[in-house]
Amino acid sequence: MIAGRGRSAVIAGARVVSIPDTNAKVFALEELGREGCPGFTATADAEGRFAVPVSKAAPYHIVLADAPGFGFTGRGNLPIGAEVTITLVPARVLTGRVLDTQGAPVPGARVRALLLIDTLKHVVEALSAADGSYRLEDLPADPKLKAGE
């Protein structure tokens, strides 16, 4: 089941991803459902319930979920057939400004957060406004971001 922290309601329509714990191949969300992709996906129903496919070759899986306004949250070491509740946490927002070496705003700069959640690559990006400001939304609650990467 998918629920939101601090909310009594379940979260319908959340995206759920399973990754075998034996997987070493990095993949992007866009690859889910394609042949050779190690991850699987499902969508939570109106009551927040889901059944996500898993790899029969792996004894344990990592299950992640996200929804608009909520960053990825997950649980690991889940055996096949496990009942799990994932409590989504409101997403973080990262704001800032892009400036040139003279301190002038740089409009239209692409700003990207490249996140690796286990072996799932997730990219969040924005373009800077005329004043150089940008806003990256839907980041996990505790992103580990490194400048320059």
Disulfide bonds with the S-S distance in Angstrom:
none
